[in-house]
Amino acid sequence: MTSAEIRRWPVRGLLGALALGLSLCSAMADTPHPVVMQQVTDWKSVYGVVQPRREVPARARLGGTLEMLDIIEGQEVEAGQVLGRVVDLSLEFRLAANAAQLEALQSQLDNAQSELTRGEELLARGVTTVQRIDALRTQVEVLQNQIVALQSEGRVITQQLAEGEVLAPIAGRVLTVPVAAGAVLMPGEPVATIGGGGIFLRLAVPERHAPLLTEGDPIEIDTGAGAATGRLARIYPQIENGRVLADVEVEGLDARFVNARVLVRLPIGTRDAILVPEAALTQRFGLDYIRVGDTDPREVVVRIGERHDIDGHFMVEILAGVSAGAMVIVP
């Protein structure tokens, strides 16, 4: 034996001992876990639409020309705020005519009251008759009633002119303004649409999944900035075009864009599945392997399914290759 071979012996022995120690540590670190059936939730991915809780049109109460429009899309408004003004010139002419008629009747009433006063003086001296005085009193009462009627008509016209102001029905944000200043409007025609009362997600779910939905269910939402959780607040009873409408409440939902689409995952049922820890899987040549067995572990090829988060632990569903009751080795 040469001196070089003698020097290599300690090195070989050290490497062998090190390899044996690593294998023993690896074997001690591997932990067998029994495979059991667990209940998992099936999810249906749909798109929800961001909508305000209340969407109310601000309508013109008076027909005429839109003289002033003081809003734009996206503007925040308060309830009762003046958004625009509709003018009807015929009402102003009617109000002027009403004022002229009042002046004429007031003059006639003053003259009739003077005639009645003189007639009563003549009646006291026996110069005129009682019938003449009754006729004068009737004339005064008729003129007084005509003045009251014209005053009431004038108040109606004044109220109609005041209704030319288009008011915001609720506090919120202006969503649409379909008209412009100078447009001719009919009574009841919308001038703007106001969205208020907060926002929510409206879903249109296929009707076959409707019996599986329950108010209060948690809903997973992809907001674009990360995952969020909402609550199924309302399920509408009417089915439209084969779909059921439902509302989801979400805290911190981006309200900058109304009718924006957001991906939502709905729970539509539960089922039993075989789940193993994700750490137990290894991949080689496009195949998935797990080690099974208690005393003599061996690798088997499995077919995996969906990934699930069970109480903060990531588990993978096994579709084929392992049955319930087997022992899975988790590194």
KOLKOL-360101 format. One record per residue (C-alpha): residue number from 0; residue in three letters; chain; x, y, z. Coordinates in pm, whole numbers. Layout:
REM KOLKOL-360101
<mardo = NUM	dogu = ALA	tornu = A	x = X	y = Y	z = Z>;
...
REM end
This chain:
REM KOLKOL-360101
<mardo = 0	dogu = MET	tornu = A	x = 0	y = 0	z = 0>;
<mardo = 1	dogu = THR	tornu = A	x = 138	y = 337	z = -100>;
<mardo = 2	dogu = SER	tornu = A	x = 165	y = 639	z = 120>;
<mardo = 3	dogu = ALA	tornu = A	x = -99	y = 820	z = -89>;
<mardo = 4	dogu = GLU	tornu = A	x = -350	y = 540	z = -33>;
<mardo = 5	dogu = ILE	tornu = A	x = -281	y = 546	z = 338>;
<mardo = 6	dogu = ARG	tornu = A	x = -353	y = 922	z = 344>;
<mardo = 7	dogu = ARG	tornu = A	x = -687	y = 876	z = 159>;
<mardo = 8	dogu = TRP	tornu = A	x = -835	y = 633	z = 414>;
<mardo = 9	dogu = PRO	tornu = A	x = -931	y = 890	z = 677>;
<mardo = 10	dogu = VAL	tornu = A	x = -1098	y = 1105	z = 413>;
<mardo = 11	dogu = ARG	tornu = A	x = -1307	y = 818	z = 281>;
<mardo = 12	dogu = GLY	tornu = A	x = -1411	y = 719	z = 628>;
<mardo = 13	dogu = LEU	tornu = A	x = -1513	y = 1074	z = 712>;
<mardo = 14	dogu = LEU	tornu = A	x = -1723	y = 1109	z = 396>;
<mardo = 15	dogu = GLY	tornu = A	x = -1896	y = 778	z = 462>;
<mardo = 16	dogu = ALA	tornu = A	x = -1980	y = 871	z = 817>;
<mardo = 17	dogu = LEU	tornu = A	x = -2114	y = 1207	z = 701>;
<mardo = 18	dogu = ALA	tornu = A	x = -2338	y = 1048	z = 436>;
<mardo = 19	dogu = LEU	tornu = A	x = -2470	y = 798	z = 691>;
<mardo = 20	dogu = GLY	tornu = A	x = -2547	y = 1078	z = 934>;
<mardo = 21	dogu = LEU	tornu = A	x = -2734	y = 1282	z = 671>;
<mardo = 22	dogu = SER	tornu = A	x = -2944	y = 982	z = 570>;
<mardo = 23	dogu = LEU	tornu = A	x = -3034	y = 913	z = 933>;
<mardo = 24	dogu = CYS	tornu = A	x = -3131	y = 1280	z = 989>;
<mardo = 25	dogu = SER	tornu = A	x = -3341	y = 1276	z = 671>;
<mardo = 26	dogu = ALA	tornu = A	x = -3516	y = 962	z = 781>;
<mardo = 27	dogu = MET	tornu = A	x = -3584	y = 1111	z = 1121>;
<mardo = 28	dogu = ALA	tornu = A	x = -3718	y = 1433	z = 963>;
<mardo = 29	dogu = ASP	tornu = A	x = -3968	y = 1250	z = 739>;
<mardo = 30	dogu = THR	tornu = A	x = -4308	y = 1230	z = 907>;
<mardo = 31	dogu = PRO	tornu = A	x = -4582	y = 987	z = 799>;
<mardo = 32	dogu = HIS	tornu = A	x = -4935	y = 1127	z = 780>;
<mardo = 33	dogu = PRO	tornu = A	x = -5249	y = 917	z = 731>;
<mardo = 34	dogu = VAL	tornu = A	x = -5457	y = 998	z = 425>;
<mardo = 35	dogu = VAL	tornu = A	x = -5819	y = 1076	z = 521>;
<mardo = 36	dogu = MET	tornu = A	x = -6124	y = 1200	z = 336>;
<mardo = 37	dogu = GLN	tornu = A	x = -6202	y = 1567	z = 401>;
<mardo = 38	dogu = GLN	tornu = A	x = -6485	y = 1792	z = 297>;
<mardo = 39	dogu = VAL	tornu = A	x = -6391	y = 2063	z = 47>;
<mardo = 40	dogu = THR	tornu = A	x = -6595	y = 2347	z = -98>;
<mardo = 41	dogu = ASP	tornu = A	x = -6663	y = 2368	z = -468>;
<mardo = 42	dogu = TRP	tornu = A	x = -6637	y = 2721	z = -607>;
<mardo = 43	dogu = LYS	tornu = A	x = -6795	y = 2881	z = -913>;
<mardo = 44	dogu = SER	tornu = A	x = -6608	y = 3170	z = -1075>;
<mardo = 45	dogu = VAL	tornu = A	x = -6830	y = 3451	z = -1205>;
<mardo = 46	dogu = TYR	tornu = A	x = -6792	y = 3822	z = -1268>;
<mardo = 47	dogu = GLY	tornu = A	x = -6952	y = 4075	z = -1039>;
<mardo = 48	dogu = VAL	tornu = A	x = -7036	y = 4431	z = -1142>;
<mardo = 49	dogu = VAL	tornu = A	x = -6961	y = 4728	z = -916>;
<mardo = 50	dogu = GLN	tornu = A	x = -7285	y = 4923	z = -867>;
<mardo = 51	dogu = PRO	tornu = A	x = -7418	y = 5183	z = -623>;
<mardo = 52	dogu = ARG	tornu = A	x = -7678	y = 5073	z = -374>;
<mardo = 53	dogu = ARG	tornu = A	x = -7921	y = 5335	z = -505>;
<mardo = 54	dogu = GLU	tornu = A	x = -7927	y = 5472	z = -857>;
<mardo = 55	dogu = VAL	tornu = A	x = -8189	y = 5748	z = -886>;
<mardo = 56	dogu = PRO	tornu = A	x = -8251	y = 5981	z = -1183>;
<mardo = 57	dogu = ALA	tornu = A	x = -8282	y = 6356	z = -1122>;
<mardo = 58	dogu = ARG	tornu = A	x = -8582	y = 6448	z = -1334>;
<mardo = 59	dogu = ALA	tornu = A	x = -8718	y = 6773	z = -1468>;
<mardo = 60	dogu = ARG	tornu = A	x = -9049	y = 6849	z = -1297>;
<mardo = 61	dogu = LEU	tornu = A	x = -9131	y = 7120	z = -1551>;
<mardo = 62	dogu = GLY	tornu = A	x = -9132	y = 7107	z = -1928>;
<mardo = 63	dogu = GLY	tornu = A	x = -8936	y = 7375	z = -2108>;
<mardo = 64	dogu = THR	tornu = A	x = -8582	y = 7481	z = -2198>;
<mardo = 65	dogu = LEU	tornu = A	x = -8287	y = 7376	z = -1984>;
<mardo = 66	dogu = GLU	tornu = A	x = -8145	y = 7722	z = -1916>;
<mardo = 67	dogu = MET	tornu = A	x = -7870	y = 7619	z = -1670>;
<mardo = 68	dogu = LEU	tornu = A	x = -7684	y = 7292	z = -1604>;
<mardo = 69	dogu = ASP	tornu = A	x = -7427	y = 7304	z = -1322>;
<mardo = 70	dogu = ILE	tornu = A	x = -7299	y = 6945	z = -1298>;
<mardo = 71	dogu = ILE	tornu = A	x = -7058	y = 6708	z = -1473>;
<mardo = 72	dogu = GLU	tornu = A	x = -7005	y = 6331	z = -1457>;
<mardo = 73	dogu = GLY	tornu = A	x = -6821	y = 6219	z = -1144>;
<mardo = 74	dogu = GLN	tornu = A	x = -6916	y = 6522	z = -937>;
<mardo = 75	dogu = GLU	tornu = A	x = -7024	y = 6470	z = -576>;
<mardo = 76	dogu = VAL	tornu = A	x = -7363	y = 6627	z = -491>;
<mardo = 77	dogu = GLU	tornu = A	x = -7578	y = 6665	z = -181>;
<mardo = 78	dogu = ALA	tornu = A	x = -7945	y = 6579	z = -148>;
<mardo = 79	dogu = GLY	tornu = A	x = -8158	y = 6876	z = -259>;
<mardo = 80	dogu = GLN	tornu = A	x = -7871	y = 7049	z = -441>;
<mardo = 81	dogu = VAL	tornu = A	x = -7976	y = 7246	z = -751>;
<mardo = 82	dogu = LEU	tornu = A	x = -7837	y = 7069	z = -1057>;
<mardo = 83	dogu = GLY	tornu = A	x = -8000	y = 7277	z = -1329>;
<mardo = 84	dogu = ARG	tornu = A	x = -8292	y = 7505	z = -1412>;
<mardo = 85	dogu = VAL	tornu = A	x = -8572	y = 7459	z = -1665>;
<mardo = 86	dogu = VAL	tornu = A	x = -8751	y = 7770	z = -1788>;
<mardo = 87	dogu = ASP	tornu = A	x = -9098	y = 7790	z = -1946>;
<mardo = 88	dogu = LEU	tornu = A	x = -9164	y = 8142	z = -2080>;
<mardo = 89	dogu = SER	tornu = A	x = -9536	y = 8077	z = -2109>;
<mardo = 90	dogu = LEU	tornu = A	x = -9558	y = 8049	z = -1730>;
<mardo = 91	dogu = GLU	tornu = A	x = -9398	y = 8390	z = -1687>;
<mardo = 92	dogu = PHE	tornu = A	x = -9650	y = 8538	z = -1930>;
<mardo = 93	dogu = ARG	tornu = A	x = -9937	y = 8371	z = -1743>;
<mardo = 94	dogu = LEU	tornu = A	x = -9803	y = 8508	z = -1414>;
<mardo = 95	dogu = ALA	tornu = A	x = -9789	y = 8860	z = -1562>;
<mardo = 96	dogu = ALA	tornu = A	x = -10144	y = 8824	z = -1695>;
<mardo = 97	dogu = ASN	tornu = A	x = -10258	y = 8701	z = -1355>;
<mardo = 98	dogu = ALA	tornu = A	x = -10107	y = 9006	z = -1184>;
<mardo = 99	dogu = ALA	tornu = A	x = -10284	y = 9239	z = -1433>;
<mardo = 100	dogu = GLN	tornu = A	x = -10619	y = 9068	z = -1374>;
<mardo = 101	dogu = LEU	tornu = A	x = -10569	y = 9103	z = -1000>;
<mardo = 102	dogu = GLU	tornu = A	x = -10511	y = 9476	z = -1037>;
<mardo = 103	dogu = ALA	tornu = A	x = -10824	y = 9512	z = -1250>;
<mardo = 104	dogu = LEU	tornu = A	x = -11040	y = 9316	z = -1007>;
<mardo = 105	dogu = GLN	tornu = A	x = -10898	y = 9508	z = -713>;
<mardo = 106	dogu = SER	tornu = A	x = -11002	y = 9834	z = -882>;
<mardo = 107	dogu = GLN	tornu = A	x = -11350	y = 9697	z = -947>;
<mardo = 108	dogu = LEU	tornu = A	x = -11372	y = 9583	z = -585>;
<mardo = 109	dogu = ASP	tornu = A	x = -11273	y = 9927	z = -456>;
<mardo = 110	dogu = ASN	tornu = A	x = -11541	y = 10087	z = -675>;
<mardo = 111	dogu = ALA	tornu = A	x = -11805	y = 9834	z = -568>;
<mardo = 112	dogu = GLN	tornu = A	x = -11726	y = 9888	z = -198>;
<mardo = 113	dogu = SER	tornu = A	x = -11761	y = 10264	z = -250>;
<mardo = 114	dogu = GLU	tornu = A	x = -12100	y = 10212	z = -422>;
<mardo = 115	dogu = LEU	tornu = A	x = -12208	y = 9987	z = -135>;
<mardo = 116	dogu = THR	tornu = A	x = -12107	y = 10246	z = 126>;
<mardo = 117	dogu = ARG	tornu = A	x = -12305	y = 10524	z = -52>;
<mardo = 118	dogu = GLY	tornu = A	x = -12605	y = 10293	z = -97>;
<mardo = 119	dogu = GLU	tornu = A	x = -12614	y = 10211	z = 272>;
<mardo = 120	dogu = GLU	tornu = A	x = -12612	y = 10587	z = 352>;
<mardo = 121	dogu = LEU	tornu = A	x = -12899	y = 10641	z = 108>;
<mardo = 122	dogu = LEU	tornu = A	x = -13090	y = 10348	z = 254>;
<mardo = 123	dogu = ALA	tornu = A	x = -13057	y = 10500	z = 600>;
<mardo = 124	dogu = ARG	tornu = A	x = -13224	y = 10817	z = 467>;
<mardo = 125	dogu = GLY	tornu = A	x = -13492	y = 10616	z = 284>;
<mardo = 126	dogu = VAL	tornu = A	x = -13380	y = 10723	z = -62>;
<mardo = 127	dogu = THR	tornu = A	x = -13294	y = 10377	z = -209>;
<mardo = 128	dogu = THR	tornu = A	x = -13432	y = 10026	z = -171>;
<mardo = 129	dogu = VAL	tornu = A	x = -13308	y = 9717	z = 15>;
<mardo = 130	dogu = GLN	tornu = A	x = -13293	y = 9520	z = -312>;
<mardo = 131	dogu = ARG	tornu = A	x = -13041	y = 9769	z = -450>;
<mardo = 132	dogu = ILE	tornu = A	x = -12820	y = 9732	z = -142>;
<mardo = 133	dogu = ASP	tornu = A	x = -12837	y = 9349	z = -163>;
<mardo = 134	dogu = ALA	tornu = A	x = -12728	y = 9366	z = -527>;
<mardo = 135	dogu = LEU	tornu = A	x = -12429	y = 9586	z = -433>;
<mardo = 136	dogu = ARG	tornu = A	x = -12328	y = 9348	z = -151>;
<mardo = 137	dogu = THR	tornu = A	x = -12347	y = 9051	z = -389>;
<mardo = 138	dogu = GLN	tornu = A	x = -12130	y = 9232	z = -640>;
<mardo = 139	dogu = VAL	tornu = A	x = -11866	y = 9301	z = -370>;
<mardo = 140	dogu = GLU	tornu = A	x = -11863	y = 8935	z = -259>;
<mardo = 141	dogu = VAL	tornu = A	x = -11831	y = 8811	z = -618>;
<mardo = 142	dogu = LEU	tornu = A	x = -11533	y = 9038	z = -679>;
<mardo = 143	dogu = GLN	tornu = A	x = -11369	y = 8928	z = -353>;
<mardo = 144	dogu = ASN	tornu = A	x = -11408	y = 8559	z = -448>;
<mardo = 145	dogu = GLN	tornu = A	x = -11268	y = 8627	z = -794>;
<mardo = 146	dogu = ILE	tornu = A	x = -10964	y = 8794	z = -638>;
<mardo = 147	dogu = VAL	tornu = A	x = -10910	y = 8492	z = -407>;
<mardo = 148	dogu = ALA	tornu = A	x = -10931	y = 8255	z = -705>;
<mardo = 149	dogu = LEU	tornu = A	x = -10680	y = 8461	z = -905>;
<mardo = 150	dogu = GLN	tornu = A	x = -10445	y = 8475	z = -608>;
<mardo = 151	dogu = SER	tornu = A	x = -10460	y = 8094	z = -579>;
<mardo = 152	dogu = GLU	tornu = A	x = -10393	y = 8060	z = -951>;
<mardo = 153	dogu = GLY	tornu = A	x = -10097	y = 8297	z = -915>;
<mardo = 154	dogu = ARG	tornu = A	x = -9953	y = 8080	z = -636>;
<mardo = 155	dogu = VAL	tornu = A	x = -9989	y = 7773	z = -858>;
<mardo = 156	dogu = ILE	tornu = A	x = -9799	y = 7943	z = -1140>;
<mardo = 157	dogu = THR	tornu = A	x = -9531	y = 8059	z = -896>;
<mardo = 158	dogu = GLN	tornu = A	x = -9493	y = 7701	z = -769>;
<mardo = 159	dogu = GLN	tornu = A	x = -9463	y = 7575	z = -1127>;
<mardo = 160	dogu = LEU	tornu = A	x = -9189	y = 7826	z = -1191>;
<mardo = 161	dogu = ALA	tornu = A	x = -9008	y = 7710	z = -875>;
<mardo = 162	dogu = GLU	tornu = A	x = -9033	y = 7349	z = -996>;
<mardo = 163	dogu = GLY	tornu = A	x = -8810	y = 7447	z = -1285>;
<mardo = 164	dogu = GLU	tornu = A	x = -8514	y = 7383	z = -1054>;
<mardo = 165	dogu = VAL	tornu = A	x = -8380	y = 7028	z = -1098>;
<mardo = 166	dogu = LEU	tornu = A	x = -8282	y = 6894	z = -754>;
<mardo = 167	dogu = ALA	tornu = A	x = -8057	y = 6604	z = -658>;
<mardo = 168	dogu = PRO	tornu = A	x = -8285	y = 6332	z = -515>;
<mardo = 169	dogu = ILE	tornu = A	x = -8009	y = 6175	z = -298>;
<mardo = 170	dogu = ALA	tornu = A	x = -7653	y = 6248	z = -191>;
<mardo = 171	dogu = GLY	tornu = A	x = -7395	y = 6074	z = -406>;
<mardo = 172	dogu = ARG	tornu = A	x = -7200	y = 6097	z = -727>;
<mardo = 173	dogu = VAL	tornu = A	x = -7322	y = 6200	z = -1071>;
<mardo = 174	dogu = LEU	tornu = A	x = -7302	y = 5896	z = -1298>;
<mardo = 175	dogu = THR	tornu = A	x = -7453	y = 6022	z = -1623>;
<mardo = 176	dogu = VAL	tornu = A	x = -7568	y = 6355	z = -1768>;
<mardo = 177	dogu = PRO	tornu = A	x = -7762	y = 6274	z = -2086>;
<mardo = 178	dogu = VAL	tornu = A	x = -7861	y = 6634	z = -2169>;
<mardo = 179	dogu = ALA	tornu = A	x = -7690	y = 6968	z = -2223>;
<mardo = 180	dogu = ALA	tornu = A	x = -7781	y = 7329	z = -2151>;
<mardo = 181	dogu = GLY	tornu = A	x = -8027	y = 7463	z = -2408>;
<mardo = 182	dogu = ALA	tornu = A	x = -8205	y = 7130	z = -2456>;
<mardo = 183	dogu = VAL	tornu = A	x = -8585	y = 7118	z = -2459>;
<mardo = 184	dogu = LEU	tornu = A	x = -8718	y = 6883	z = -2192>;
<mardo = 185	dogu = MET	tornu = A	x = -9051	y = 6720	z = -2123>;
<mardo = 186	dogu = PRO	tornu = A	x = -9185	y = 6688	z = -1767>;
<mardo = 187	dogu = GLY	tornu = A	x = -9029	y = 6383	z = -1601>;
<mardo = 188	dogu = GLU	tornu = A	x = -8735	y = 6360	z = -1840>;
<mardo = 189	dogu = PRO	tornu = A	x = -8405	y = 6267	z = -1661>;
<mardo = 190	dogu = VAL	tornu = A	x = -8137	y = 6535	z = -1645>;
<mardo = 191	dogu = ALA	tornu = A	x = -7878	y = 6328	z = -1455>;
<mardo = 192	dogu = THR	tornu = A	x = -7839	y = 5995	z = -1276>;
<mardo = 193	dogu = ILE	tornu = A	x = -7716	y = 5998	z = -916>;
<mardo = 194	dogu = GLY	tornu = A	x = -7559	y = 5695	z = -749>;
<mardo = 195	dogu = GLY	tornu = A	x = -7542	y = 5689	z = -370>;
<mardo = 196	dogu = GLY	tornu = A	x = -7580	y = 5485	z = -56>;
<mardo = 197	dogu = GLY	tornu = A	x = -7246	y = 5307	z = -92>;
<mardo = 198	dogu = ILE	tornu = A	x = -7146	y = 5043	z = -344>;
<mardo = 199	dogu = PHE	tornu = A	x = -7175	y = 4665	z = -373>;
<mardo = 200	dogu = LEU	tornu = A	x = -7111	y = 4386	z = -620>;
<mardo = 201	dogu = ARG	tornu = A	x = -7405	y = 4260	z = -824>;
<mardo = 202	dogu = LEU	tornu = A	x = -7375	y = 3904	z = -953>;
<mardo = 203	dogu = ALA	tornu = A	x = -7565	y = 3718	z = -1223>;
<mardo = 204	dogu = VAL	tornu = A	x = -7545	y = 3350	z = -1128>;
<mardo = 205	dogu = PRO	tornu = A	x = -7676	y = 3066	z = -1350>;
<mardo = 206	dogu = GLU	tornu = A	x = -8009	y = 2946	z = -1217>;
<mardo = 207	dogu = ARG	tornu = A	x = -7887	y = 2587	z = -1167>;
<mardo = 208	dogu = HIS	tornu = A	x = -7664	y = 2718	z = -887>;
<mardo = 209	dogu = ALA	tornu = A	x = -7939	y = 2927	z = -723>;
<mardo = 210	dogu = PRO	tornu = A	x = -8055	y = 2658	z = -472>;
<mardo = 211	dogu = LEU	tornu = A	x = -7694	y = 2626	z = -348>;
<mardo = 212	dogu = LEU	tornu = A	x = -7662	y = 2995	z = -254>;
<mardo = 213	dogu = THR	tornu = A	x = -7745	y = 3115	z = 97>;
<mardo = 214	dogu = GLU	tornu = A	x = -7751	y = 3469	z = 229>;
<mardo = 215	dogu = GLY	tornu = A	x = -7455	y = 3530	z = 456>;
<mardo = 216	dogu = ASP	tornu = A	x = -7218	y = 3294	z = 272>;
<mardo = 217	dogu = PRO	tornu = A	x = -6855	y = 3414	z = 248>;
<mardo = 218	dogu = ILE	tornu = A	x = -6749	y = 3516	z = -103>;
<mardo = 219	dogu = GLU	tornu = A	x = -6392	y = 3524	z = -234>;
<mardo = 220	dogu = ILE	tornu = A	x = -6316	y = 3829	z = -447>;
<mardo = 221	dogu = ASP	tornu = A	x = -6019	y = 3922	z = -664>;
<mardo = 222	dogu = THR	tornu = A	x = -6008	y = 4302	z = -644>;
<mardo = 223	dogu = GLY	tornu = A	x = -5697	y = 4338	z = -862>;
<mardo = 224	dogu = ALA	tornu = A	x = -5498	y = 4466	z = -564>;
<mardo = 225	dogu = GLY	tornu = A	x = -5526	y = 4130	z = -388>;
<mardo = 226	dogu = ALA	tornu = A	x = -5779	y = 3881	z = -256>;
<mardo = 227	dogu = ALA	tornu = A	x = -6068	y = 3999	z = -39>;
<mardo = 228	dogu = THR	tornu = A	x = -6366	y = 3841	z = 131>;
<mardo = 229	dogu = GLY	tornu = A	x = -6724	y = 3959	z = 100>;
<mardo = 230	dogu = ARG	tornu = A	x = -7065	y = 3849	z = 225>;
<mardo = 231	dogu = LEU	tornu = A	x = -7364	y = 3743	z = 18>;
<mardo = 232	dogu = ALA	tornu = A	x = -7612	y = 4006	z = 136>;
<mardo = 233	dogu = ARG	tornu = A	x = -7917	y = 3952	z = -86>;
<mardo = 234	dogu = ILE	tornu = A	x = -8052	y = 3702	z = -335>;
<mardo = 235	dogu = TYR	tornu = A	x = -8326	y = 3834	z = -563>;
<mardo = 236	dogu = PRO	tornu = A	x = -8622	y = 3598	z = -618>;
<mardo = 237	dogu = GLN	tornu = A	x = -8683	y = 3684	z = -984>;
<mardo = 238	dogu = ILE	tornu = A	x = -8486	y = 3493	z = -1249>;
<mardo = 239	dogu = GLU	tornu = A	x = -8397	y = 3692	z = -1562>;
<mardo = 240	dogu = ASN	tornu = A	x = -8258	y = 3528	z = -1876>;
<mardo = 241	dogu = GLY	tornu = A	x = -8174	y = 3211	z = -1684>;
<mardo = 242	dogu = ARG	tornu = A	x = -7973	y = 3394	z = -1418>;
<mardo = 243	dogu = VAL	tornu = A	x = -8029	y = 3487	z = -1055>;
<mardo = 244	dogu = LEU	tornu = A	x = -7924	y = 3830	z = -933>;
<mardo = 245	dogu = ALA	tornu = A	x = -7740	y = 3857	z = -601>;
<mardo = 246	dogu = ASP	tornu = A	x = -7566	y = 4138	z = -408>;
<mardo = 247	dogu = VAL	tornu = A	x = -7233	y = 4102	z = -226>;
<mardo = 248	dogu = GLU	tornu = A	x = -7111	y = 4342	z = 42>;
<mardo = 249	dogu = VAL	tornu = A	x = -6735	y = 4409	z = 30>;
<mardo = 250	dogu = GLU	tornu = A	x = -6538	y = 4644	z = 252>;
<mardo = 251	dogu = GLY	tornu = A	x = -6285	y = 4870	z = 82>;
<mardo = 252	dogu = LEU	tornu = A	x = -6416	y = 4807	z = -269>;
<mardo = 253	dogu = ASP	tornu = A	x = -6281	y = 5051	z = -528>;
<mardo = 254	dogu = ALA	tornu = A	x = -6567	y = 5288	z = -616>;
<mardo = 255	dogu = ARG	tornu = A	x = -6394	y = 5496	z = -883>;
<mardo = 256	dogu = PHE	tornu = A	x = -6557	y = 5312	z = -1172>;
<mardo = 257	dogu = VAL	tornu = A	x = -6920	y = 5203	z = -1175>;
<mardo = 258	dogu = ASN	tornu = A	x = -7003	y = 4885	z = -1372>;
<mardo = 259	dogu = ALA	tornu = A	x = -6642	y = 4767	z = -1342>;
<mardo = 260	dogu = ARG	tornu = A	x = -6619	y = 4386	z = -1353>;
<mardo = 261	dogu = VAL	tornu = A	x = -6457	y = 4196	z = -1066>;
<mardo = 262	dogu = LEU	tornu = A	x = -6383	y = 3822	z = -1052>;
<mardo = 263	dogu = VAL	tornu = A	x = -6581	y = 3649	z = -776>;
<mardo = 264	dogu = ARG	tornu = A	x = -6576	y = 3290	z = -649>;
<mardo = 265	dogu = LEU	tornu = A	x = -6906	y = 3156	z = -512>;
<mardo = 266	dogu = PRO	tornu = A	x = -6944	y = 2847	z = -290>;
<mardo = 267	dogu = ILE	tornu = A	x = -7184	y = 2612	z = -471>;
<mardo = 268	dogu = GLY	tornu = A	x = -7152	y = 2296	z = -257>;
<mardo = 269	dogu = THR	tornu = A	x = -6927	y = 2061	z = -62>;
<mardo = 270	dogu = ARG	tornu = A	x = -6787	y = 1714	z = -135>;
<mardo = 271	dogu = ASP	tornu = A	x = -6543	y = 1460	z = 9>;
<mardo = 272	dogu = ALA	tornu = A	x = -6189	y = 1457	z = -129>;
<mardo = 273	dogu = ILE	tornu = A	x = -5848	y = 1305	z = -53>;
<mardo = 274	dogu = LEU	tornu = A	x = -5609	y = 1582	z = 52>;
<mardo = 275	dogu = VAL	tornu = A	x = -5236	y = 1563	z = 121>;
<mardo = 276	dogu = PRO	tornu = A	x = -4997	y = 1838	z = 230>;
<mardo = 277	dogu = GLU	tornu = A	x = -4849	y = 2023	z = -65>;
<mardo = 278	dogu = ALA	tornu = A	x = -4498	y = 1962	z = 77>;
<mardo = 279	dogu = ALA	tornu = A	x = -4541	y = 1586	z = 21>;
<mardo = 280	dogu = LEU	tornu = A	x = -4539	y = 1628	z = -359>;
<mardo = 281	dogu = THR	tornu = A	x = -4233	y = 1612	z = -581>;
<mardo = 282	dogu = GLN	tornu = A	x = -4219	y = 1654	z = -958>;
<mardo = 283	dogu = ARG	tornu = A	x = -3992	y = 1478	z = -1205>;
<mardo = 284	dogu = PHE	tornu = A	x = -4023	y = 1462	z = -1584>;
<mardo = 285	dogu = GLY	tornu = A	x = -4370	y = 1619	z = -1570>;
<mardo = 286	dogu = LEU	tornu = A	x = -4508	y = 1363	z = -1324>;
<mardo = 287	dogu = ASP	tornu = A	x = -4616	y = 1412	z = -962>;
<mardo = 288	dogu = TYR	tornu = A	x = -4486	y = 1172	z = -696>;
<mardo = 289	dogu = ILE	tornu = A	x = -4553	y = 1117	z = -329>;
<mardo = 290	dogu = ARG	tornu = A	x = -4390	y = 875	z = -87>;
<mardo = 291	dogu = VAL	tornu = A	x = -4626	y = 634	z = 84>;
<mardo = 292	dogu = GLY	tornu = A	x = -4574	y = 362	z = 338>;
<mardo = 293	dogu = ASP	tornu = A	x = -4493	y = 343	z = 706>;
<mardo = 294	dogu = THR	tornu = A	x = -4194	y = 108	z = 748>;
<mardo = 295	dogu = ASP	tornu = A	x = -4088	y = 73	z = 384>;
<mardo = 296	dogu = PRO	tornu = A	x = -4170	y = 400	z = 200>;
<mardo = 297	dogu = ARG	tornu = A	x = -4195	y = 396	z = -177>;
<mardo = 298	dogu = GLU	tornu = A	x = -4278	y = 657	z = -439>;
<mardo = 299	dogu = VAL	tornu = A	x = -4599	y = 638	z = -638>;
<mardo = 300	dogu = VAL	tornu = A	x = -4726	y = 849	z = -925>;
<mardo = 301	dogu = VAL	tornu = A	x = -5043	y = 1045	z = -847>;
<mardo = 302	dogu = ARG	tornu = A	x = -5284	y = 1262	z = -1036>;
<mardo = 303	dogu = ILE	tornu = A	x = -5345	y = 1589	z = -856>;
<mardo = 304	dogu = GLY	tornu = A	x = -5644	y = 1820	z = -859>;
<mardo = 305	dogu = GLU	tornu = A	x = -5719	y = 2160	z = -706>;
<mardo = 306	dogu = ARG	tornu = A	x = -5516	y = 2332	z = -437>;
<mardo = 307	dogu = HIS	tornu = A	x = -5705	y = 2411	z = -114>;
<mardo = 308	dogu = ASP	tornu = A	x = -5631	y = 2628	z = 187>;
<mardo = 309	dogu = ILE	tornu = A	x = -5741	y = 2433	z = 497>;
<mardo = 310	dogu = ASP	tornu = A	x = -5701	y = 2638	z = 815>;
<mardo = 311	dogu = GLY	tornu = A	x = -5395	y = 2813	z = 676>;
<mardo = 312	dogu = HIS	tornu = A	x = -5232	y = 2492	z = 547>;
<mardo = 313	dogu = PHE	tornu = A	x = -5204	y = 2437	z = 173>;
<mardo = 314	dogu = MET	tornu = A	x = -5335	y = 2097	z = 70>;
<mardo = 315	dogu = VAL	tornu = A	x = -5356	y = 1932	z = -272>;
<mardo = 316	dogu = GLU	tornu = A	x = -5641	y = 1711	z = -384>;
<mardo = 317	dogu = ILE	tornu = A	x = -5541	y = 1361	z = -503>;
<mardo = 318	dogu = LEU	tornu = A	x = -5760	y = 1231	z = -783>;
<mardo = 319	dogu = ALA	tornu = A	x = -5584	y = 900	z = -844>;
<mardo = 320	dogu = GLY	tornu = A	x = -5285	y = 701	z = -716>;
<mardo = 321	dogu = VAL	tornu = A	x = -5355	y = 703	z = -340>;
<mardo = 322	dogu = SER	tornu = A	x = -5659	y = 587	z = -146>;
<mardo = 323	dogu = ALA	tornu = A	x = -5782	y = 679	z = 199>;
<mardo = 324	dogu = GLY	tornu = A	x = -5596	y = 505	z = 481>;
<mardo = 325	dogu = ALA	tornu = A	x = -5249	y = 515	z = 323>;
<mardo = 326	dogu = MET	tornu = A	x = -4956	y = 674	z = 504>;
<mardo = 327	dogu = VAL	tornu = A	x = -4798	y = 968	z = 319>;
<mardo = 328	dogu = ILE	tornu = A	x = -4443	y = 1073	z = 403>;
<mardo = 329	dogu = VAL	tornu = A	x = -4410	y = 1451	z = 444>;
<mardo = 330	dogu = PRO	tornu = A	x = -4056	y = 1588	z = 449>;
REM end
